[in-house]
Amino acid sequence: MSNRTTFDRWFADGTTWVGVYECKDLSSQRLGDRVAMPFDTADLSKAEVGDKAPDHPTNGPGWRWSLIAKCNTVEEALAYFPDPN
């Protein structure tokens, strides 16, 4: 599934913002990788750039991931995930 398709689905309800996290763990092979996670807009004001991600079954412990962006639109989120082609 493409990033655009995923973001379109997440933002469709009108009550979602997307956090973009980057792996900052110097010992990880995923150093510099970015992941996105959807959150309810009620939590937007609680999140600060630099916050750690929640633990996640795919991405592992949240302490490895640092919030680098709070996105309110598909286009904002896509800007952090350049097309690999």
C-alpha positions as CSV (number, residue, x, y, z in Angstrom):
1,M,0.0,0.0,0.0
2,S,1.4,3.4,-0.9
3,N,2.0,6.2,1.6
4,R,-0.6,8.3,-0.1
5,T,-3.2,5.6,0.2
6,T,-2.4,5.1,3.8
7,F,-2.4,8.8,4.6
8,D,-5.7,9.4,2.6
9,R,-7.3,6.7,4.7
10,W,-6.0,8.0,8.0
11,F,-7.0,11.6,7.3
12,A,-10.4,10.7,5.8
13,D,-12.2,10.9,9.2
14,G,-11.2,14.5,9.8
15,T,-10.1,13.7,13.4
16,T,-6.6,12.5,12.8
17,W,-3.1,14.0,12.8
18,V,0.0,12.0,11.9
19,G,3.2,11.9,13.8
20,V,6.4,11.4,11.8
21,Y,9.1,9.7,13.8
22,E,12.7,9.1,13.0
23,C,14.9,6.4,14.4
24,K,17.7,8.0,16.5
25,D,19.2,4.8,18.0
26,L,22.9,4.9,16.9
27,S,23.1,1.1,17.4
28,S,20.1,0.3,15.1
29,Q,20.3,-0.7,11.5
30,R,17.2,1.5,11.1
31,L,19.0,4.7,12.1
32,G,17.5,7.5,10.1
33,D,14.4,5.6,9.0
34,R,11.1,7.3,9.3
35,V,7.7,5.9,10.3
36,A,4.3,7.6,10.6
37,M,1.6,6.9,13.2
38,P,-2.0,8.2,13.3
39,F,-3.4,9.9,16.4
40,D,-6.6,11.5,17.4
41,T,-6.6,15.3,17.1
42,A,-7.6,15.5,20.8
43,D,-3.9,14.5,21.5
44,L,-2.3,17.0,19.1
45,S,-1.6,19.6,21.8
46,K,0.0,17.0,24.1
47,A,2.7,15.9,21.5
48,E,5.9,17.9,21.2
49,V,8.7,17.5,18.6
50,G,11.3,15.4,20.2
51,D,8.8,13.2,22.1
52,K,9.4,9.4,21.9
53,A,7.0,7.2,20.0
54,P,4.7,4.6,21.7
55,D,6.1,1.1,21.7
56,H,5.0,-0.7,18.5
57,P,5.0,-4.4,17.5
58,T,6.6,-3.5,14.1
59,N,8.9,-0.7,15.1
60,G,9.9,-2.0,18.5
61,P,10.6,0.1,21.6
62,G,9.4,3.7,21.3
63,W,12.5,5.2,22.9
64,R,14.3,4.6,19.5
65,W,12.0,6.9,17.7
66,S,11.8,10.7,18.0
67,L,8.9,12.8,16.8
68,I,10.1,15.1,14.0
69,A,6.8,16.4,12.6
70,K,3.1,16.8,13.5
71,C,1.2,16.7,10.2
72,N,-2.4,17.8,9.6
73,T,-2.7,17.0,5.9
74,V,-1.7,14.3,3.5
75,E,0.6,16.6,1.7
76,E,2.4,17.6,4.9
77,A,3.0,13.9,5.8
78,L,4.1,12.9,2.3
79,A,6.8,15.6,2.4
80,Y,8.7,13.5,5.0
81,F,8.6,10.4,2.8
82,P,10.1,11.2,-0.6
83,D,9.1,8.9,-3.5
84,P,11.9,6.3,-3.9
85,N,11.6,6.3,-7.7
